[in-house]
Amino acid sequence: MPTILIVEDETRLRELVQRYLVQAGFQVAQAADGQSALAQVRALQPDLIILDLMLPELDGLEVCRQVRAFSHAYILMLTAKAEEIDRVVGLEAGADDYLVKPFSPRELVARVRAMLRRPRHLITEEEQRIRYGPLVIDLAAHTVWLKGAPVALTHVEYSLLCVLASAPGRVFSRAQLLDRVWGNDYFGDDHVVEVHIANLRKKLGDDPARPRFIFTVRSVGYRFGERR
């Protein structure tokens, strides 16, 4: 049974979300502030974290950044702000998806289910490693190495890289990447692909103006460089 951690300082909302998640068959834990959330993540190792952006003292962005240093749990960021910049900052901090308040608890449960259904390994194990110059994707270990050093990626970033690297030279549209990584029941906007691609490029040291790995095909999507 997947474990979900709800990090939300509003007691009524936290308990409402927990009730819906428990009814949906999930094991649920709660935290009301950032420090408690970090302790819970270390102790419980949840599969997914529902993380409010506006927390007292240690805010959701900082919690997200710290969690990403030791956990690969999916993170669904909750924000009361509808501005695009807030959503982008959340994704850049390491969140996998976002949901703007007010939201339907049923929609949240649907998002949680969709995230947990995302495949962890998108390429068959017939080929255990994908190599491209200094970049190595170890499929068995679910790790990425660049010039012999590990690259810390979120689940979404890793999945995007695997999809692109599985077919070097092939152009994937944003819609195809959404389908492959987020699932065909995802109902957010495709801007989330651009943000995660940008994060992935930063971690790979890939300059969009002179890319080595991920190329933008204008008005279409993205492709991974030809295999060497």
C-alpha positions, 0 to 999 in steps of 0.5 A, a space after each residue: 500500500 503506497 504511503 502518502 505524506 500530507 504537509 499542510 498547516 491548515 488542519 481542516 484541509 489536511 484532515 479532509 485530504 487525508 480522509 479522501 486518500 484513506 478512502 482511496 486505499 492509501 496509507 496516510 501520514 500528516 505534518 503541519 510544518 516543514 521541520 516535522 515534514 523532513 523528519 517524517 520523510 526520513 522516518 517513513 520514506 513515503 512514496 508521495 508527498 503532498 506539500 503546501 507551498 506556504 508553510 510557517 517558518 520553513 516554507 514548502 520550497 525549502 522543504 522540497 529542496 531539502 527532501 530532494 537531497 535524500 529522497 526520490 519520493 514524488 512531490 505534488 506541490 499545493 499553492 494558493 497562488 495561480 501565478 505561473 512563476 510560483 508554479 515554475 519555482 516549485 517545479 524547479 525546486 524539485 516538485 513533480 507536479 502542482 495543484 492550485 488551491 482551491 481544488 477538488 479533493 477528488 482531483 487531488 486523489 486522481 493526480 496522486 493515482 496518476 503520479 504513482 502509476 508513472 513507470 519507474 523504468 521506461 526502457 526494457 532491461 535488455 540494455 542495462 546501460 545507455 551511454 552517450 559520450 560522458 553521460 551514462 544512464 544505468 537502468 538497473 540501478 536507476 542512476 545517471 552519471 556524467 563524467 563519472 559523477 552521479 547526477 541527482 534527478 527527480 523521478 520525472 527528470 529521470 523518466 524524461 531522460 530515459 524516454 528521450 535517450 531510448 530513441 536517439 534522433 527521434 523527435 518527441 512532441 510535448 504531448 508524447 512526452 506527457 503521455 509517456 511520463 505523466 500518463 494519458 490521464 494527466 490533465 495539466 498543461 504541457 508547460 510542465 514539460 518545458 520546465 522539467 526539460 529546463 531543470 534536466 538540462 541544468 543538471 546535465 550542464 547542457 546549454 540550450 544554445 549549444 546542446 550536447 544531449 537534449 535538442 529543441 526542435 522548434 514548434 515540435 518538441 525535443 530529441 536526444 542527440 544521435 547515439 555515439 
